[in-house]
Protein backbone atom coordinates (compact mmCIF):
# COMPACT_ATOMS: atom_id res chain seq x y z
CA UNK A 1 0.00 0.00 0.00
CA UNK A 2 1.35 3.42 -0.96
CA UNK A 3 1.20 6.45 1.30
CA UNK A 4 -1.10 8.46 -0.94
CA UNK A 5 -2.33 11.70 0.55
CA UNK A 6 -5.31 13.44 -1.02
CA UNK A 7 -3.70 16.88 -0.90
CA UNK A 8 -0.35 16.01 -2.49
CA UNK A 9 0.69 18.54 -5.12
CA UNK A 10 0.76 16.95 -8.57
CA UNK A 11 4.27 16.97 -10.03
CA UNK A 12 4.71 16.33 -13.74
CA UNK A 13 8.33 15.46 -14.35
CA UNK A 14 7.81 14.61 -17.98
CA UNK A 15 7.81 18.00 -19.66
CA UNK A 16 8.82 20.06 -22.62
CA UNK A 17 12.46 20.11 -21.57
CA UNK A 18 12.66 16.35 -21.91
CA UNK A 19 11.38 16.29 -25.45
CA UNK A 20 13.98 18.69 -26.84
CA UNK A 21 16.54 15.91 -26.78
CA UNK A 22 18.38 14.79 -29.84
CA UNK A 23 16.77 11.41 -29.47
CA UNK A 24 18.61 8.18 -30.04
CA UNK A 25 20.45 8.66 -33.29
CA UNK A 26 18.57 7.00 -36.11
CA UNK A 27 19.99 6.18 -39.48
CA UNK A 28 17.62 5.38 -42.30
CA UNK A 29 18.62 2.60 -44.64
CA UNK A 30 18.05 3.66 -48.22
CA UNK A 31 16.79 0.85 -50.40
CA UNK A 32 18.55 0.09 -53.64
CA UNK A 33 17.72 -3.38 -52.31
CA UNK A 34 17.63 -5.41 -55.48
CA UNK A 35 17.45 -8.91 -53.96
CA UNK A 36 14.70 -10.56 -51.92
CA UNK A 37 17.15 -11.00 -49.05
CA UNK A 38 18.01 -7.31 -48.89
CA UNK A 39 14.36 -6.33 -49.08
CA UNK A 40 13.59 -8.73 -46.22
CA UNK A 41 16.57 -7.35 -44.34
CA UNK A 42 15.23 -3.81 -44.69
CA UNK A 43 11.85 -4.83 -43.31
CA UNK A 44 13.54 -6.48 -40.33
CA UNK A 45 15.77 -3.44 -39.84
CA UNK A 46 12.79 -1.11 -39.67
CA UNK A 47 11.28 -3.32 -36.96
CA UNK A 48 14.53 -3.34 -34.92
CA UNK A 49 15.03 -7.05 -35.67
CA UNK A 50 18.74 -6.77 -36.29
CA UNK A 51 19.43 -10.50 -36.00
CA UNK A 52 17.15 -11.25 -38.95
CA UNK A 53 18.39 -8.21 -40.85
CA UNK A 54 22.02 -9.32 -40.59
CA UNK A 55 21.15 -12.93 -41.39
CA UNK A 56 19.56 -11.85 -44.68
CA UNK A 57 22.49 -9.58 -45.52
CA UNK A 58 25.01 -12.32 -44.80
CA UNK A 59 23.15 -14.64 -47.18
CA UNK A 60 23.83 -12.13 -49.96
CA UNK A 61 27.46 -11.58 -48.96
CA UNK A 62 28.09 -15.31 -48.82
CA UNK A 63 27.43 -15.43 -52.57
CA UNK A 64 28.92 -12.03 -53.41
CA UNK A 65 31.38 -10.67 -50.80
CA UNK A 66 31.80 -7.46 -52.79
CA UNK A 67 28.11 -6.62 -53.09
CA UNK A 68 28.20 -2.92 -52.25
CA UNK A 69 24.50 -2.65 -51.42
CA UNK A 70 24.82 -5.54 -48.98
CA UNK A 71 27.96 -4.12 -47.40
CA UNK A 72 26.30 -0.73 -46.93
CA UNK A 73 23.26 -2.45 -45.43
CA UNK A 74 25.48 -4.43 -43.06
CA UNK A 75 27.37 -1.32 -41.91
CA UNK A 76 24.14 0.62 -41.41
CA UNK A 77 22.50 -2.21 -39.49
CA UNK A 78 25.50 -2.66 -37.17
CA UNK A 79 25.62 1.07 -36.48
CA UNK A 80 21.90 1.27 -35.75
CA UNK A 81 22.04 -1.79 -33.51
CA UNK A 82 24.96 -0.17 -31.69
CA UNK A 83 22.90 2.96 -31.12
CA UNK A 84 19.71 1.27 -29.93
CA UNK A 85 21.49 -1.37 -27.83
CA UNK A 86 24.00 1.15 -26.44
CA UNK A 87 26.99 -0.78 -27.76
CA UNK A 88 28.48 2.14 -29.64
CA UNK A 89 32.11 1.39 -28.86
CA UNK A 90 31.74 -2.23 -29.99
CA UNK A 91 29.71 -2.17 -33.17
CA UNK A 92 30.28 1.37 -34.44
CA UNK A 93 33.99 0.68 -35.21
CA UNK A 94 32.87 -2.48 -37.06
CA UNK A 95 30.47 -0.38 -39.13
CA UNK A 96 33.29 2.01 -40.00
CA UNK A 97 35.53 -0.85 -41.13
CA UNK A 98 32.83 -2.19 -43.44
CA UNK A 99 32.15 1.29 -44.85
CA UNK A 100 35.87 1.70 -45.50
CA UNK A 101 35.82 -1.58 -47.39
CA UNK A 102 33.07 -0.11 -49.58
CA UNK A 103 35.31 2.89 -50.26
CA UNK A 104 38.07 0.54 -51.40
CA UNK A 105 35.63 -0.87 -53.94
CA UNK A 106 34.02 2.48 -54.78
CA UNK A 107 36.10 5.50 -53.63
CA UNK A 108 33.30 7.94 -54.48
CA UNK A 109 30.56 6.22 -52.51
CA UNK A 110 28.66 8.92 -50.65
CA UNK A 111 26.70 6.46 -48.51
CA UNK A 112 29.86 4.91 -47.10
CA UNK A 113 30.97 8.32 -45.84
CA UNK A 114 27.51 8.93 -44.39
CA UNK A 115 27.71 5.70 -42.40
CA UNK A 116 31.18 6.62 -41.16
CA UNK A 117 29.72 9.93 -40.02
CA UNK A 118 26.85 8.24 -38.23
CA UNK A 119 29.12 5.71 -36.50
CA UNK A 120 31.27 8.56 -35.21
CA UNK A 121 28.20 10.52 -34.15
CA UNK A 122 26.88 7.76 -31.92
CA UNK A 123 30.34 7.50 -30.33
CA UNK A 124 30.03 11.26 -29.68
CA UNK A 125 33.03 11.99 -31.91
CA UNK A 126 31.30 14.95 -33.43
CA UNK A 127 34.22 16.56 -35.28
CA UNK A 128 34.89 13.28 -37.08
CA UNK A 129 31.17 12.89 -37.77
CA UNK A 130 30.84 16.35 -39.34
CA UNK A 131 33.92 15.74 -41.49
CA UNK A 132 32.52 12.45 -42.80
CA UNK A 133 29.08 13.92 -43.45
CA UNK A 134 30.71 16.79 -45.34
CA UNK A 135 32.55 14.28 -47.53
CA UNK A 136 29.27 12.44 -48.19
CA UNK A 137 27.59 15.65 -49.32
CA UNK A 138 30.62 16.67 -51.38
CA UNK A 139 30.24 13.40 -53.31
CA UNK A 140 26.45 13.72 -53.58
CA UNK A 141 24.90 17.12 -52.91
CA UNK A 142 21.44 15.48 -52.81
CA UNK A 143 22.32 13.03 -50.03
CA UNK A 144 19.54 14.30 -47.76
CA UNK A 145 20.21 11.66 -45.12
CA UNK A 146 23.77 12.88 -44.71
CA UNK A 147 22.59 16.50 -44.55
CA UNK A 148 19.93 15.64 -41.95
CA UNK A 149 22.24 13.47 -39.85
CA UNK A 150 24.86 16.20 -39.84
CA UNK A 151 22.13 18.50 -38.51
CA UNK A 152 21.28 15.89 -35.88
CA UNK A 153 24.87 15.86 -34.67
CA UNK A 154 24.74 19.64 -34.29
CA UNK A 155 21.41 19.18 -32.48
CA UNK A 156 23.08 16.89 -29.93
CA UNK A 157 25.89 19.39 -29.47
CA UNK A 158 23.39 22.15 -28.73
CA UNK A 159 24.30 24.09 -31.87
CA UNK A 160 20.68 24.63 -32.73
CA UNK A 161 21.04 27.27 -35.46
CA UNK A 162 23.24 24.91 -37.48
CA UNK A 163 20.89 22.04 -36.72
CA UNK A 164 17.85 23.94 -37.95
CA UNK A 165 19.63 25.06 -41.11
CA UNK A 166 20.61 21.48 -41.86
CA UNK A 167 17.15 20.05 -41.26
CA UNK A 168 15.58 22.71 -43.48
CA UNK A 169 18.16 22.13 -46.21
CA UNK A 170 17.38 18.40 -46.20
CA UNK A 171 13.63 19.05 -46.26
CA UNK A 172 13.98 21.47 -49.17
CA UNK A 173 15.22 18.48 -51.17
CA UNK A 174 13.00 15.81 -49.61
CA UNK A 175 9.99 17.29 -47.74
CA UNK A 176 8.90 13.92 -46.34
CA UNK A 177 12.24 12.86 -44.81
CA UNK A 178 11.11 11.63 -41.38
CA UNK A 179 14.41 12.17 -39.57
CA UNK A 180 14.60 15.79 -40.69
CA UNK A 181 10.94 16.45 -39.86
CA UNK A 182 11.38 15.02 -36.36
CA UNK A 183 14.53 17.06 -35.89
CA UNK A 184 12.86 20.25 -37.06
CA UNK A 185 9.95 19.52 -34.71
CA UNK A 186 12.38 19.49 -31.77
CA UNK A 187 13.82 22.81 -32.93
CA UNK A 188 10.34 24.34 -33.24
CA UNK A 189 9.47 23.12 -29.78
CA UNK A 190 12.55 24.84 -28.42
CA UNK A 191 11.24 28.04 -30.01
CA UNK A 192 7.83 27.52 -28.36
CA UNK A 193 6.12 26.76 -31.66
CA UNK A 194 4.15 24.02 -29.95
CA UNK A 195 1.51 23.56 -32.65
CA UNK A 196 4.08 23.42 -35.43
CA UNK A 197 6.11 20.84 -33.52
CA UNK A 198 3.05 18.76 -32.67
CA UNK A 199 1.93 18.68 -36.29
CA UNK A 200 5.31 17.38 -37.46
CA UNK A 201 5.56 14.78 -34.68
CA UNK A 202 2.06 13.46 -35.45
CA UNK A 203 2.93 13.20 -39.14
CA UNK A 204 6.15 11.29 -38.45
CA UNK A 205 4.41 9.02 -35.92
CA UNK A 206 1.94 7.94 -38.56
CA UNK A 207 4.13 7.81 -41.65
CA UNK A 208 7.69 6.71 -40.86
CA UNK A 209 8.61 3.21 -42.02
CA UNK A 210 10.82 2.76 -38.96
CA UNK A 211 9.35 1.57 -35.65
CA UNK A 212 11.76 3.53 -33.44
CA UNK A 213 11.17 6.78 -35.30
CA UNK A 214 7.38 6.34 -35.04
CA UNK A 215 7.70 5.60 -31.33
CA UNK A 216 9.91 8.62 -30.64
CA UNK A 217 7.52 10.89 -32.54
CA UNK A 218 4.47 9.46 -30.74
CA UNK A 219 6.17 9.94 -27.36
CA UNK A 220 7.03 13.53 -28.24
CA UNK A 221 3.45 14.21 -29.31
CA UNK A 222 2.34 12.74 -25.98
CA UNK A 223 4.60 15.08 -24.05
CA UNK A 224 3.22 18.09 -25.89
CA UNK A 225 -0.39 17.03 -25.37
CA UNK A 226 0.35 16.53 -21.67
CA UNK A 227 1.83 20.00 -21.40
CA UNK A 228 -1.30 21.37 -23.12
CA UNK A 229 -3.46 19.65 -20.50
CA UNK A 230 -4.98 16.96 -22.74
CA UNK A 231 -4.24 13.89 -20.64
CA UNK A 232 -6.36 11.57 -22.79
CA UNK A 233 -4.46 12.47 -25.96
CA UNK A 234 -1.18 12.23 -24.06
CA UNK A 235 -1.96 8.73 -22.86
CA UNK A 236 -3.04 7.68 -26.33
CA UNK A 237 0.26 8.76 -27.87
CA UNK A 238 2.35 7.27 -25.04
CA UNK A 239 0.64 3.91 -25.42
CA UNK A 240 1.08 4.12 -29.17
CA UNK A 241 4.83 4.57 -28.63
CA UNK A 242 5.08 1.41 -26.51
CA UNK A 243 2.90 -0.54 -28.94
CA UNK A 244 4.89 0.47 -32.01
CA UNK A 245 8.23 -0.22 -30.31
CA UNK A 246 8.05 -2.05 -26.96
CA UNK A 247 11.83 -1.69 -26.58
CA UNK A 248 11.65 2.13 -26.54
CA UNK A 249 12.43 3.08 -22.94
CA UNK A 250 11.08 6.63 -23.06
CA UNK A 251 7.70 5.32 -24.17
CA UNK A 252 7.43 3.44 -20.89
CA UNK A 253 8.49 6.58 -19.00
CA UNK A 254 5.62 8.36 -20.71
CA UNK A 255 3.08 5.67 -19.87
CA UNK A 256 4.34 5.52 -16.29
CA UNK A 257 4.02 9.26 -15.91
CA UNK A 258 0.45 9.22 -17.22
CA UNK A 259 -0.42 6.41 -14.79
CA UNK A 260 0.96 8.44 -11.89
CA UNK A 261 -0.91 11.54 -12.95
CA UNK A 262 -4.11 9.51 -13.03
CA UNK A 263 -3.45 8.36 -9.47
CA UNK A 264 -2.81 11.90 -8.26
CA UNK A 265 -5.66 13.66 -10.05
CA UNK A 266 -7.85 15.15 -7.34
CA UNK A 267 -10.67 15.71 -9.81
CA UNK A 268 -11.22 11.99 -10.40
CA UNK A 269 -13.53 9.73 -8.39
CA UNK A 270 -11.00 6.93 -7.98
CA UNK A 271 -10.83 5.07 -4.71
CA UNK A 272 -7.63 4.94 -2.68
CA UNK A 273 -7.15 1.34 -3.79
CA UNK A 274 -7.51 2.32 -7.44
CA UNK A 275 -5.08 5.20 -7.04
CA UNK A 276 -2.57 2.91 -5.39
CA UNK A 277 -2.90 0.47 -8.28
CA UNK A 278 -2.10 3.23 -10.75
CA UNK A 279 0.98 4.14 -8.70
CA UNK A 280 2.11 0.52 -8.65
CA UNK A 281 1.63 0.27 -12.41
CA UNK A 282 3.52 3.53 -12.91
CA UNK A 283 6.52 2.28 -10.98
CA UNK A 284 6.51 -1.01 -12.88
CA UNK A 285 6.52 0.95 -16.14
CA UNK A 286 9.46 3.04 -14.93
CA UNK A 287 11.36 -0.05 -13.84
CA UNK A 288 10.76 -1.53 -17.27
CA UNK A 289 12.17 1.63 -18.84
CA UNK A 290 15.27 1.36 -16.66
CA UNK A 291 15.74 -2.30 -17.54
CA UNK A 292 15.58 -1.41 -21.24
CA UNK A 293 18.13 1.39 -20.91
CA UNK A 294 20.06 1.82 -17.69
CA UNK A 295 21.82 4.88 -19.10
CA UNK A 296 18.76 6.98 -19.87
CA UNK A 297 17.97 9.45 -17.12
CA UNK A 298 14.27 10.26 -17.57
CA UNK A 299 12.97 7.13 -15.83
CA UNK A 300 15.18 7.69 -12.80
CA UNK A 301 14.08 11.32 -12.49
CA UNK A 302 10.40 10.41 -12.68
CA UNK A 303 10.83 7.53 -10.23
CA UNK A 304 12.69 9.71 -7.75
CA UNK A 305 9.98 12.36 -7.92
CA UNK A 306 7.21 9.80 -7.44
CA UNK A 307 8.89 8.25 -4.41
CA UNK A 308 9.17 11.66 -2.78
CA UNK A 309 5.53 12.46 -3.47
CA UNK A 310 4.22 9.23 -1.95
CA UNK A 311 6.27 9.73 1.19
CA UNK A 312 9.36 7.64 0.45
CA UNK A 313 11.52 10.71 0.64
CA UNK A 314 14.93 9.20 1.38
CA UNK A 315 14.66 6.66 -1.43
CA UNK A 316 13.63 9.38 -3.86
CA UNK A 317 16.49 11.66 -2.83
CA UNK A 318 18.99 8.83 -3.22
CA UNK A 319 17.82 8.09 -6.77
CA UNK A 320 17.89 11.77 -7.74
CA UNK A 321 21.42 12.17 -6.39
CA UNK A 322 22.59 9.13 -8.31
CA UNK A 323 20.97 10.20 -11.57
CA UNK A 324 23.28 13.20 -11.91
CA UNK A 325 26.08 10.93 -13.15
CA UNK A 326 23.69 9.20 -15.55
CA UNK A 327 22.63 12.53 -17.04
CA UNK A 328 26.24 13.37 -17.84
CA UNK A 329 26.58 10.22 -19.96
CA UNK A 330 23.06 10.08 -21.39
CA UNK A 331 23.68 10.10 -25.15
CA UNK A 332 19.98 10.63 -25.89
CA UNK A 333 20.17 14.09 -24.32
CA UNK A 334 21.48 17.09 -26.21
CA UNK A 335 23.77 19.52 -24.39
CA UNK A 336 20.84 21.84 -23.50
CA UNK A 337 18.82 18.75 -22.54
CA UNK A 338 21.47 17.70 -20.04
CA UNK A 339 21.50 21.16 -18.50
CA UNK A 340 17.71 21.16 -18.26
CA UNK A 341 17.64 17.69 -16.67
CA UNK A 342 20.21 18.73 -14.07
CA UNK A 343 18.17 21.83 -13.22
CA UNK A 344 15.10 19.65 -12.92
CA UNK A 345 16.84 17.29 -10.52
CA UNK A 346 18.19 20.18 -8.44
CA UNK A 347 14.70 21.67 -8.16
CA UNK A 348 13.22 18.34 -7.08
CA UNK A 349 15.95 17.83 -4.47
CA UNK A 350 15.52 21.35 -3.13
CA UNK A 351 11.76 20.86 -2.87
CA UNK A 352 12.18 17.54 -1.11
CA UNK A 353 14.59 18.91 1.47
CA UNK A 354 12.26 21.78 2.33
CA UNK A 355 9.45 19.38 3.26
C-alpha positions as CSV (number, residue, x, y, z in Angstrom):
1,X,0.0,0.0,0.0
2,X,1.4,3.4,-1.0
3,X,1.2,6.4,1.3
4,X,-1.1,8.5,-0.9
5,X,-2.3,11.7,0.6
6,X,-5.3,13.4,-1.0
7,X,-3.7,16.9,-0.9
8,X,-0.4,16.0,-2.5
9,X,0.7,18.5,-5.1
10,X,0.8,16.9,-8.6
11,X,4.3,17.0,-10.0
12,X,4.7,16.3,-13.7
13,X,8.3,15.5,-14.3
14,X,7.8,14.6,-18.0
15,X,7.8,18.0,-19.7
16,X,8.8,20.1,-22.6
17,X,12.5,20.1,-21.6
18,X,12.7,16.4,-21.9
19,X,11.4,16.3,-25.5
20,X,14.0,18.7,-26.8
21,X,16.5,15.9,-26.8
22,X,18.4,14.8,-29.8
23,X,16.8,11.4,-29.5
24,X,18.6,8.2,-30.0
25,X,20.4,8.7,-33.3
26,X,18.6,7.0,-36.1
27,X,20.0,6.2,-39.5
28,X,17.6,5.4,-42.3
29,X,18.6,2.6,-44.6
30,X,18.0,3.7,-48.2
31,X,16.8,0.9,-50.4
32,X,18.5,0.1,-53.6
33,X,17.7,-3.4,-52.3
34,X,17.6,-5.4,-55.5
35,X,17.4,-8.9,-54.0
36,X,14.7,-10.6,-51.9
37,X,17.1,-11.0,-49.0
38,X,18.0,-7.3,-48.9
39,X,14.4,-6.3,-49.1
40,X,13.6,-8.7,-46.2
41,X,16.6,-7.3,-44.3
42,X,15.2,-3.8,-44.7
43,X,11.9,-4.8,-43.3
44,X,13.5,-6.5,-40.3
45,X,15.8,-3.4,-39.8
46,X,12.8,-1.1,-39.7
47,X,11.3,-3.3,-37.0
48,X,14.5,-3.3,-34.9
49,X,15.0,-7.1,-35.7
50,X,18.7,-6.8,-36.3
51,X,19.4,-10.5,-36.0
52,X,17.2,-11.3,-38.9
53,X,18.4,-8.2,-40.9
54,X,22.0,-9.3,-40.6
55,X,21.1,-12.9,-41.4
56,X,19.6,-11.9,-44.7
57,X,22.5,-9.6,-45.5
58,X,25.0,-12.3,-44.8
59,X,23.1,-14.6,-47.2
60,X,23.8,-12.1,-50.0
61,X,27.5,-11.6,-49.0
62,X,28.1,-15.3,-48.8
63,X,27.4,-15.4,-52.6
64,X,28.9,-12.0,-53.4
65,X,31.4,-10.7,-50.8
66,X,31.8,-7.5,-52.8
67,X,28.1,-6.6,-53.1
68,X,28.2,-2.9,-52.3
69,X,24.5,-2.7,-51.4
70,X,24.8,-5.5,-49.0
71,X,28.0,-4.1,-47.4
72,X,26.3,-0.7,-46.9
73,X,23.3,-2.5,-45.4
74,X,25.5,-4.4,-43.1
75,X,27.4,-1.3,-41.9
76,X,24.1,0.6,-41.4
77,X,22.5,-2.2,-39.5
78,X,25.5,-2.7,-37.2
79,X,25.6,1.1,-36.5
80,X,21.9,1.3,-35.8
81,X,22.0,-1.8,-33.5
82,X,25.0,-0.2,-31.7
83,X,22.9,3.0,-31.1
84,X,19.7,1.3,-29.9
85,X,21.5,-1.4,-27.8
86,X,24.0,1.2,-26.4
87,X,27.0,-0.8,-27.8
88,X,28.5,2.1,-29.6
89,X,32.1,1.4,-28.9
90,X,31.7,-2.2,-30.0
91,X,29.7,-2.2,-33.2
92,X,30.3,1.4,-34.4
93,X,34.0,0.7,-35.2
94,X,32.9,-2.5,-37.1
95,X,30.5,-0.4,-39.1
96,X,33.3,2.0,-40.0
97,X,35.5,-0.9,-41.1
98,X,32.8,-2.2,-43.4
99,X,32.1,1.3,-44.9
100,X,35.9,1.7,-45.5
101,X,35.8,-1.6,-47.4
102,X,33.1,-0.1,-49.6
103,X,35.3,2.9,-50.3
104,X,38.1,0.5,-51.4
105,X,35.6,-0.9,-53.9
106,X,34.0,2.5,-54.8
107,X,36.1,5.5,-53.6
108,X,33.3,7.9,-54.5
109,X,30.6,6.2,-52.5
110,X,28.7,8.9,-50.7
111,X,26.7,6.5,-48.5
112,X,29.9,4.9,-47.1
113,X,31.0,8.3,-45.8
114,X,27.5,8.9,-44.4
115,X,27.7,5.7,-42.4
116,X,31.2,6.6,-41.2
117,X,29.7,9.9,-40.0
118,X,26.9,8.2,-38.2
119,X,29.1,5.7,-36.5
120,X,31.3,8.6,-35.2
121,X,28.2,10.5,-34.2
122,X,26.9,7.8,-31.9
123,X,30.3,7.5,-30.3
124,X,30.0,11.3,-29.7
125,X,33.0,12.0,-31.9
126,X,31.3,15.0,-33.4
127,X,34.2,16.6,-35.3
128,X,34.9,13.3,-37.1
129,X,31.2,12.9,-37.8
130,X,30.8,16.3,-39.3
131,X,33.9,15.7,-41.5
132,X,32.5,12.5,-42.8
133,X,29.1,13.9,-43.4
134,X,30.7,16.8,-45.3
135,X,32.5,14.3,-47.5
136,X,29.3,12.4,-48.2
137,X,27.6,15.7,-49.3
138,X,30.6,16.7,-51.4
139,X,30.2,13.4,-53.3
140,X,26.5,13.7,-53.6
141,X,24.9,17.1,-52.9
142,X,21.4,15.5,-52.8
143,X,22.3,13.0,-50.0
144,X,19.5,14.3,-47.8
145,X,20.2,11.7,-45.1
146,X,23.8,12.9,-44.7
147,X,22.6,16.5,-44.5
148,X,19.9,15.6,-41.9
149,X,22.2,13.5,-39.9
150,X,24.9,16.2,-39.8
151,X,22.1,18.5,-38.5
152,X,21.3,15.9,-35.9
153,X,24.9,15.9,-34.7
154,X,24.7,19.6,-34.3
155,X,21.4,19.2,-32.5
156,X,23.1,16.9,-29.9
157,X,25.9,19.4,-29.5
158,X,23.4,22.1,-28.7
159,X,24.3,24.1,-31.9
160,X,20.7,24.6,-32.7
161,X,21.0,27.3,-35.5
162,X,23.2,24.9,-37.5
163,X,20.9,22.0,-36.7
164,X,17.8,23.9,-37.9
165,X,19.6,25.1,-41.1
166,X,20.6,21.5,-41.9
167,X,17.1,20.1,-41.3
168,X,15.6,22.7,-43.5
169,X,18.2,22.1,-46.2
170,X,17.4,18.4,-46.2
171,X,13.6,19.0,-46.3
172,X,14.0,21.5,-49.2
173,X,15.2,18.5,-51.2
174,X,13.0,15.8,-49.6
175,X,10.0,17.3,-47.7
176,X,8.9,13.9,-46.3
177,X,12.2,12.9,-44.8
178,X,11.1,11.6,-41.4
179,X,14.4,12.2,-39.6
180,X,14.6,15.8,-40.7
181,X,10.9,16.4,-39.9
182,X,11.4,15.0,-36.4
183,X,14.5,17.1,-35.9
184,X,12.9,20.3,-37.1
185,X,10.0,19.5,-34.7
186,X,12.4,19.5,-31.8
187,X,13.8,22.8,-32.9
188,X,10.3,24.3,-33.2
189,X,9.5,23.1,-29.8
190,X,12.5,24.8,-28.4
191,X,11.2,28.0,-30.0
192,X,7.8,27.5,-28.4
193,X,6.1,26.8,-31.7
194,X,4.1,24.0,-30.0
195,X,1.5,23.6,-32.6
196,X,4.1,23.4,-35.4
197,X,6.1,20.8,-33.5
198,X,3.1,18.8,-32.7
199,X,1.9,18.7,-36.3
200,X,5.3,17.4,-37.5
201,X,5.6,14.8,-34.7
202,X,2.1,13.5,-35.5
203,X,2.9,13.2,-39.1
204,X,6.1,11.3,-38.4
205,X,4.4,9.0,-35.9
206,X,1.9,7.9,-38.6
207,X,4.1,7.8,-41.7
208,X,7.7,6.7,-40.9
209,X,8.6,3.2,-42.0
210,X,10.8,2.8,-39.0
211,X,9.4,1.6,-35.7
212,X,11.8,3.5,-33.4
213,X,11.2,6.8,-35.3
214,X,7.4,6.3,-35.0
215,X,7.7,5.6,-31.3
216,X,9.9,8.6,-30.6
217,X,7.5,10.9,-32.5
218,X,4.5,9.5,-30.7
219,X,6.2,9.9,-27.4
220,X,7.0,13.5,-28.2
221,X,3.5,14.2,-29.3
222,X,2.3,12.7,-26.0
223,X,4.6,15.1,-24.0
224,X,3.2,18.1,-25.9
225,X,-0.4,17.0,-25.4
226,X,0.4,16.5,-21.7
227,X,1.8,20.0,-21.4
228,X,-1.3,21.4,-23.1
229,X,-3.5,19.6,-20.5
230,X,-5.0,17.0,-22.7
231,X,-4.2,13.9,-20.6
232,X,-6.4,11.6,-22.8
233,X,-4.5,12.5,-26.0
234,X,-1.2,12.2,-24.1
235,X,-2.0,8.7,-22.9
236,X,-3.0,7.7,-26.3
237,X,0.3,8.8,-27.9
238,X,2.3,7.3,-25.0
239,X,0.6,3.9,-25.4
240,X,1.1,4.1,-29.2
241,X,4.8,4.6,-28.6
242,X,5.1,1.4,-26.5
243,X,2.9,-0.5,-28.9
244,X,4.9,0.5,-32.0
245,X,8.2,-0.2,-30.3
246,X,8.1,-2.0,-27.0
247,X,11.8,-1.7,-26.6
248,X,11.7,2.1,-26.5
249,X,12.4,3.1,-22.9
250,X,11.1,6.6,-23.1
251,X,7.7,5.3,-24.2
252,X,7.4,3.4,-20.9
253,X,8.5,6.6,-19.0
254,X,5.6,8.4,-20.7
255,X,3.1,5.7,-19.9
256,X,4.3,5.5,-16.3
257,X,4.0,9.3,-15.9
258,X,0.4,9.2,-17.2
259,X,-0.4,6.4,-14.8
260,X,1.0,8.4,-11.9
261,X,-0.9,11.5,-13.0
262,X,-4.1,9.5,-13.0
263,X,-3.4,8.4,-9.5
264,X,-2.8,11.9,-8.3
265,X,-5.7,13.7,-10.1
266,X,-7.8,15.1,-7.3
267,X,-10.7,15.7,-9.8
268,X,-11.2,12.0,-10.4
269,X,-13.5,9.7,-8.4
270,X,-11.0,6.9,-8.0
271,X,-10.8,5.1,-4.7
272,X,-7.6,4.9,-2.7
273,X,-7.1,1.3,-3.8
274,X,-7.5,2.3,-7.4
275,X,-5.1,5.2,-7.0
276,X,-2.6,2.9,-5.4
277,X,-2.9,0.5,-8.3
278,X,-2.1,3.2,-10.8
279,X,1.0,4.1,-8.7
280,X,2.1,0.5,-8.6
281,X,1.6,0.3,-12.4
282,X,3.5,3.5,-12.9
283,X,6.5,2.3,-11.0
284,X,6.5,-1.0,-12.9
285,X,6.5,1.0,-16.1
286,X,9.5,3.0,-14.9
287,X,11.4,-0.1,-13.8
288,X,10.8,-1.5,-17.3
289,X,12.2,1.6,-18.8
290,X,15.3,1.4,-16.7
291,X,15.7,-2.3,-17.5
292,X,15.6,-1.4,-21.2
293,X,18.1,1.4,-20.9
294,X,20.1,1.8,-17.7
295,X,21.8,4.9,-19.1
296,X,18.8,7.0,-19.9
297,X,18.0,9.5,-17.1
298,X,14.3,10.3,-17.6
299,X,13.0,7.1,-15.8
300,X,15.2,7.7,-12.8
301,X,14.1,11.3,-12.5
302,X,10.4,10.4,-12.7
303,X,10.8,7.5,-10.2
304,X,12.7,9.7,-7.8
305,X,10.0,12.4,-7.9
306,X,7.2,9.8,-7.4
307,X,8.9,8.2,-4.4
308,X,9.2,11.7,-2.8
309,X,5.5,12.5,-3.5
310,X,4.2,9.2,-2.0
311,X,6.3,9.7,1.2
312,X,9.4,7.6,0.5
313,X,11.5,10.7,0.6
314,X,14.9,9.2,1.4
315,X,14.7,6.7,-1.4
316,X,13.6,9.4,-3.9
317,X,16.5,11.7,-2.8
318,X,19.0,8.8,-3.2
319,X,17.8,8.1,-6.8
320,X,17.9,11.8,-7.7
321,X,21.4,12.2,-6.4
322,X,22.6,9.1,-8.3
323,X,21.0,10.2,-11.6
324,X,23.3,13.2,-11.9
325,X,26.1,10.9,-13.2
326,X,23.7,9.2,-15.5
327,X,22.6,12.5,-17.0
328,X,26.2,13.4,-17.8
329,X,26.6,10.2,-20.0
330,X,23.1,10.1,-21.4
331,X,23.7,10.1,-25.2
332,X,20.0,10.6,-25.9
333,X,20.2,14.1,-24.3
334,X,21.5,17.1,-26.2
335,X,23.8,19.5,-24.4
336,X,20.8,21.8,-23.5
337,X,18.8,18.8,-22.5
338,X,21.5,17.7,-20.0
339,X,21.5,21.2,-18.5
340,X,17.7,21.2,-18.3
341,X,17.6,17.7,-16.7
342,X,20.2,18.7,-14.1
343,X,18.2,21.8,-13.2
344,X,15.1,19.7,-12.9
345,X,16.8,17.3,-10.5
346,X,18.2,20.2,-8.4
347,X,14.7,21.7,-8.2
348,X,13.2,18.3,-7.1
349,X,15.9,17.8,-4.5
350,X,15.5,21.4,-3.1
351,X,11.8,20.9,-2.9
352,X,12.2,17.5,-1.1
353,X,14.6,18.9,1.5
354,X,12.3,21.8,2.3
355,X,9.4,19.4,3.3
